[in-house]
């Protein structure tokens, strides 16, 4: 079998697809994808989930309308219409991207699984047929996949993950969700807003433990009012019968639902790549080891996104893709990745967002910590919203006046936090940010202003 040679081979069509910039016009590029074209975010992650979240928010607003003197009710949840609105927009984008790479200029698309056979040498299996190729440079951007707990994987029960739960034909009456992180919290919100009874089984004592402790505690308390929570529990067995899917827990409890959704984390897609054949080193958890420029331990091989990054976030993968794309084309002018202030948001109810250090992390790092918690309901727009649970927590260094972290829970948290991300990224101190600009009154952003002003630096 002959081997085709390319200037660049990209394994993965998510953020890896954006690697193919105009710098590669006129060159030969191979793009390899074994799953749905466009990656996790487009097809089974960020974008479709947020479209479902928006519909869920509309349902929640209708249910709470009486608070504002408006009588409203939901006549029906038309699940198939909700679902089809989402995928009627997303599926054509995925197909269009695949068609462009398959039939467009410069690129050859291999829709199959790749494995390394040597230094920058690959075999790609497409429909049972092997294709050998080599490249001057290779980018690994294969993303991550759901982790399935062994008791569930070995049980033979039907289970769902984020990759197929959004395409079910009918809304169930009850869903059991395994997991206490981002994916679990978002899907619990979506389906409960649509009238489904939700049980959440969390290994930790609190949900979203990666957030600041005050945020995690407050959110867990609110979640317990909406969902059937089973904290500090792990699955030891699963079974399925006419009543549905039942999971037995280490707490001695058993929880049954019509559907079981597994959201217990994601693992990097490196297992089938045969990375040792290419000399590519990995971390103990399977992630590819990269330096600040995106280079792996093998010459000419790069990696980005979930397959190598500790941040399983699309905006991080996009940033890393931009850096790697530049470095591929400008080997003498390498740019480094900037992971100083990586923000995140959870589109659950209420919404959460965070950036920088938590209070505990800041204290552990030796900072002279000062914090301020500001309730949404203490500013005028918060009054208008009748919000009683939303708050902003800021973490700063008393000596330097530097903002170390920001953590929000409440409406529009993912948007409100952007001004704090900007301040941290460009070195804007707390006092300068609070008093160096106008804050529109009575916009909700005043909750940020008041939190900044409330940080007591002494003196």
C-alpha positions in Angstrom: 0.0 0.0 0.0 1.3 3.4 -0.9 1.5 6.2 1.6 0.2 9.7 0.9 2.2 12.6 2.2 0.7 15.9 3.5 2.1 19.2 4.7 -0.3 18.9 7.7 -2.5 16.2 9.2 -5.1 17.2 11.8 -6.8 14.5 13.9 -10.1 15.8 15.1 -12.6 18.2 13.5 -13.6 20.3 16.5 -11.3 23.2 17.3 -8.7 21.3 15.2 -10.7 22.2 12.2 -9.8 25.9 12.7 -6.1 25.0 12.5 -6.5 25.1 8.7 -6.0 28.8 8.2 -5.1 30.7 4.9 -1.5 30.0 5.8 -2.1 26.5 4.4 -3.6 27.7 1.1 -1.9 25.8 -1.7 -0.6 23.1 0.6 -1.9 19.6 1.2 -3.9 19.1 4.4 -5.5 15.9 5.8 -8.3 16.2 8.4 -9.3 13.0 10.2 -12.6 12.5 12.1 -14.0 9.3 13.4 -17.2 10.7 14.8 -19.6 13.5 13.9 -17.9 16.3 12.0 -17.4 19.5 14.0 -16.5 18.0 17.4 -18.2 17.9 20.8 -19.1 21.6 21.2 -21.1 21.9 18.0 -22.8 18.6 18.0 -23.3 17.3 21.6 -21.9 20.0 23.9 -21.9 23.7 24.3 -24.1 24.9 21.5 -27.0 22.4 21.5 -27.1 22.3 25.3 -27.4 26.1 25.5 -30.2 26.1 23.0 -32.1 23.7 25.3 -31.1 25.8 28.3 -32.7 28.9 26.7 -36.0 27.1 26.2 -35.8 25.9 29.8 -35.2 29.4 31.0 -38.4 30.5 29.1 -40.3 27.8 30.9 -39.0 28.9 34.3 -39.9 32.5 33.6 -43.4 31.6 32.8 -43.7 29.6 36.0 -42.4 32.5 38.1 -44.5 35.2 36.3 -47.0 35.5 39.1 -44.2 37.1 41.3 -44.5 40.2 39.1 -48.3 40.3 38.9 -48.5 38.4 35.6 -50.7 35.4 35.4 -49.3 32.8 33.0 -49.1 29.1 32.6 -47.5 26.5 30.4 -50.0 24.7 28.2 -47.6 22.0 26.9 -44.0 21.2 26.5 -43.6 20.1 22.9 -40.3 18.2 23.3 -39.9 17.1 19.7 -40.4 20.7 18.5 -37.8 21.9 21.1 -35.4 19.2 20.0 -35.9 19.7 16.3 -35.4 23.4 16.5 -32.0 22.7 17.9 -30.8 20.1 15.5 -32.4 21.5 12.4 -29.8 24.3 12.8 -26.9 22.3 14.1 -26.9 19.2 11.8 -26.7 21.2 8.6 -23.7 23.1 10.0 -21.9 19.8 10.8 -22.7 18.4 7.3 -21.7 21.6 5.6 -18.3 21.6 7.4 -17.7 17.9 6.5 -18.6 18.6 2.8 -16.3 21.6 2.7 -13.4 19.6 4.0 -14.1 16.6 1.8 -14.7 18.5 -1.4 -13.1 22.0 -0.8 -9.6 23.2 -1.8 -6.4 21.9 -0.2 -8.0 19.4 2.2 -8.6 15.6 2.1 -11.0 14.3 4.7 -10.6 10.9 6.2 -13.8 9.9 8.0 -12.4 7.1 10.2 -10.1 6.2 13.1 -6.4 7.1 13.1 -3.5 5.5 14.9 0.2 6.4 14.8 2.5 3.9 13.2 5.7 5.9 13.5 7.1 9.4 13.6 4.4 11.6 11.9 3.1 8.5 10.3 -0.6 7.4 10.5 -2.9 4.6 9.5 -6.5 5.7 9.1 -9.3 3.1 8.9 -12.2 4.2 6.9 -15.1 1.7 6.4 -12.8 -1.2 7.1 -10.1 -0.1 4.7 -6.7 1.2 5.9 -5.1 4.3 4.5 -1.4 5.1 5.3 -0.3 8.7 5.4 2.6 10.8 6.6 2.8 14.5 7.3 5.4 17.2 7.9 3.3 18.2 11.0 0.5 16.5 12.9 -2.0 18.1 15.2 -3.8 15.9 17.8 -7.2 17.5 18.6 -9.3 14.4 19.3 -11.1 15.8 22.3 -12.7 13.7 25.1 -15.4 11.2 25.7 -17.8 10.4 28.6 -16.5 8.2 31.4 -18.8 5.4 32.3 -18.6 4.0 35.8 -17.7 0.3 35.7 -20.9 -0.9 37.5 -23.0 0.7 34.9 -20.8 -0.3 31.9 -20.9 -3.9 33.0 -24.5 -4.1 33.9 -26.0 -4.1 30.4 -28.5 -1.5 31.3 -29.5 1.2 28.7 -27.9 4.5 29.6 -27.5 7.9 28.0 -24.7 10.5 28.0 -24.6 14.1 26.7 -23.9 12.5 23.3 -27.4 11.1 22.8 -29.7 12.3 25.6 -30.7 15.4 23.6 -32.1 13.3 20.7 -34.5 11.2 22.6 -38.0 11.0 21.1 -40.1 11.5 24.2 -39.7 13.2 27.5 -39.5 10.6 30.3 -41.3 11.1 33.6 -38.2 10.5 35.7 -34.4 10.7 35.0 -31.6 9.6 37.3 -28.5 11.6 36.7 -25.1 10.2 37.8 -22.7 13.1 38.5 -22.4 16.4 40.3 -20.5 18.5 37.8 -21.2 20.9 34.9 -23.0 18.4 32.6 -25.1 17.0 35.4 -26.2 20.4 36.7 -27.1 21.7 33.2 -29.2 18.7 32.2 -30.9 18.5 35.5 -32.0 22.1 35.0 -33.2 21.5 31.4 -35.2 18.4 32.1 -36.7 19.6 35.4 -37.8 22.8 33.7 -39.6 20.6 31.2 -41.4 18.8 34.0 -39.3 15.8 34.5 -38.6 14.5 38.0 -34.9 14.5 38.6 -32.7 12.4 40.9 -29.0 13.4 41.1 -26.5 11.0 42.5 -23.3 12.8 43.4 -20.0 11.3 44.6 -19.3 14.5 46.6 -21.1 15.9 49.5 -21.9 19.0 47.4 -22.5 19.7 43.7 -20.1 21.6 41.5 -17.2 21.1 44.0 -14.7 22.7 41.6 -16.3 26.1 42.2 -15.7 28.3 45.2 -16.9 26.6 48.4 -19.6 29.3 49.0 -20.9 29.0 45.5 -21.0 25.2 45.7 -22.7 25.2 49.1 -25.4 27.7 48.1 -26.1 26.0 44.8 -26.4 22.6 46.4 -28.9 24.0 48.9 -31.0 25.4 46.1 -30.7 22.2 44.0 -32.0 20.2 46.9 -35.2 22.2 46.8 -35.7 21.3 43.1 -34.2 17.8 42.7 -34.0 14.6 44.6 -30.3 14.7 45.7 -28.2 11.7 46.8 -24.9 13.2 47.9 -21.8 11.3 48.9 -22.9 8.3 47.0 -21.5 6.0 44.3 -23.1 3.4 42.1 -22.4 -0.2 43.0 -24.9 -1.9 40.7 -27.4 -1.1 38.0 -30.4 -3.1 36.7 -33.3 -2.6 34.3 -36.8 -3.9 34.3 -40.4 -2.8 33.5 -40.2 0.0 36.2 -37.1 1.5 34.5 -33.4 1.7 35.4 -32.4 1.3 39.0 -29.0 2.1 40.5 -28.0 0.8 43.9 -25.8 3.1 45.9 -23.0 2.9 48.5 -25.4 4.6 50.9 -27.7 1.6 50.8 -30.3 3.5 48.8 -31.7 2.5 45.4 -32.9 5.1 42.9 -35.1 4.4 39.9 -35.8 6.4 36.8 -37.2 5.9 33.3 -33.9 7.0 31.9 -30.3 6.9 33.3 -28.0 9.8 32.3 -24.3 9.3 33.0 -22.4 12.6 33.6 -19.5 11.5 35.7 -16.7 13.2 33.8 -14.8 12.9 30.5 -11.5 11.3 29.5 -9.1 12.4 26.7 -9.5 10.5 23.5 -6.0 9.0 23.3 -6.5 5.3 24.0 -6.7 4.2 20.4 -4.1 6.5 18.9 -1.0 4.3 19.8 0.9 7.4 20.9 4.0 5.5 22.0 4.5 4.6 18.3 5.0 8.3 17.6 7.0 9.0 20.8 4.2 11.2 22.2 4.2 11.3 26.0 1.1 11.4 28.1 0.0 12.3 31.6 -1.2 9.5 34.0 -4.8 10.5 33.1 -4.1 9.9 29.4 -3.8 13.6 28.4 -1.1 14.4 25.9 1.9 16.3 27.4 2.4 19.6 25.7 4.6 22.6 26.3 3.5 26.3 26.4 3.5 26.4 22.6 1.4 23.3 22.1 4.3 21.0 21.1 4.3 17.4 22.2 7.4 15.3 23.1 7.6 14.2 19.4 9.1 16.6 16.9 6.5 18.0 14.5 3.5 16.7 16.6 1.2 19.2 18.4 -1.9 18.9 20.5 -4.7 21.1 21.8 -8.0 21.1 23.5 -9.5 18.4 25.8 -6.9 15.8 24.6 -4.1 17.7 26.2 -5.6 20.5 28.3 -6.7 20.3 31.9 -9.5 22.6 31.0 -12.4 20.9 29.2 -13.7 24.2 27.9 -14.4 25.2 24.3 -13.0 28.7 24.7 -9.7 27.2 25.9 -9.6 24.9 23.0 -10.2 27.7 20.6 -7.5 29.8 22.2 -5.1 26.9 22.0 -6.0 26.3 18.3 -5.2 29.9 17.5 -1.8 29.6 19.1 -1.0 26.3 17.5 -2.2 27.6 14.1 0.2 30.5 14.3 3.1 28.3 15.5 2.6 25.9 12.7 3.0 28.6 10.1 5.6 30.7 12.0 8.1 28.3 13.6 10.6 31.1 14.3 8.0 33.3 16.0 6.3 31.0 18.5 3.5 32.2 20.6 2.7 30.7 24.0 -0.7 29.8 25.4 -2.1 32.1 28.1 -3.9 30.1 30.8 -3.6 32.7 33.6 -7.3 33.6 33.9 -9.4 30.8 32.5 -13.1 31.5 33.2 -16.0 29.0 33.2 -19.7 29.1 33.4 -22.4 26.6 34.3 -25.7 27.2 32.5 -27.9 25.7 35.2 -30.5 27.4 37.4 -29.3 29.7 38.8 -26.4 30.3 36.5 -22.9 30.1 37.8 -19.6 31.7 36.6 -16.1 31.9 38.0 -12.5 33.0 37.1 -9.3 32.9 39.0 -8.6 31.6 42.5 -11.2 30.4 44.9 -10.9 31.7 48.5 -9.4 28.4 49.6 -6.9 28.4 46.7 -5.9 32.0 47.4 -5.3 31.2 51.1 -3.3 28.1 50.3 -1.2 30.1 47.9 -0.2 32.4 50.8 -2.1 35.5 49.8 -3.3 38.0 52.5 -6.9 37.4 51.4 -9.9 39.7 51.6 -13.3 38.8 50.3 -16.6 40.5 49.7 -20.0 38.9 49.0 -22.6 41.1 47.4 -26.2 40.0 46.9 -28.0 40.7 43.7 -31.0 41.8 45.7 -29.0 44.7 47.2 -28.9 46.7 44.0 -31.9 48.2 42.2 -32.1 45.8 39.3 -31.9 42.9 41.7 -34.9 44.4 43.5 -36.8 44.6 40.2 -36.0 40.9 39.6 -37.1 40.0 43.2 -33.9 38.0 43.3 -33.1 36.5 46.8 -30.4 34.0 46.1 -27.9 35.5 43.6 -24.6 36.9 44.7 -21.1 37.9 43.7 -18.1 36.8 45.7 -14.8 38.6 45.0 -11.4 37.4 46.3 -8.5 39.9 46.5 -5.1 40.4 48.0 -5.2 42.9 50.8 -1.6 44.0 50.3 -1.6 44.6 46.6 -5.2 45.4 45.8 -5.1 42.7 43.1 -8.3 40.9 42.2 -7.5 37.2 42.6 -10.8 35.6 41.8 -14.5 36.2 41.0 -17.4 33.8 41.6 -21.0 34.5 40.7 -24.3 32.7 41.1 -27.4 34.2 39.6 -29.1 35.5 36.4 -26.6 36.4 33.7 -23.6 35.4 35.7 -21.8 34.2 32.5 -22.1 37.7 31.1 -21.6 39.8 34.2 -18.3 38.1 34.9 -16.7 39.2 31.6 -15.8 42.6 33.0 -14.0 40.9 35.9 -12.1 38.6 33.5 -11.1 41.7 31.5 -9.8 43.5 34.6 -7.8 40.5 35.8 -6.4 39.8 32.3 -5.1 43.4 31.8 -3.9 44.0 35.4 -6.6 46.4 36.5 -6.6 46.8 40.2 -9.8 46.7 42.3 -9.9 50.5 43.1 -9.1 51.5 39.5 -11.8 49.2 38.2 -14.4 50.4 40.7 -13.8 54.1 40.4 -12.1 54.5 37.1 -15.2 54.2 35.0 -19.0 54.8 35.0 -21.4 52.1 36.0 -24.8 52.4 34.4 -27.5 52.9 36.9 -29.6 50.9 37.6 -28.1 48.1 35.5 -27.5 44.7 37.1 -23.7 45.3 36.7 -24.0 47.5 39.8 -23.7 44.3 41.8 -20.1 44.1 40.5 -19.4 47.7 41.3 -20.7 47.3 44.9 -18.8 44.1 45.4 -15.6 45.9 44.3 -16.2 48.8 46.6 -17.0 46.5 49.5 -13.6 44.9 49.5 -12.0 46.2 52.7 -8.2 46.6 52.2 -7.8 48.6 55.5 -6.1 51.9 55.9 
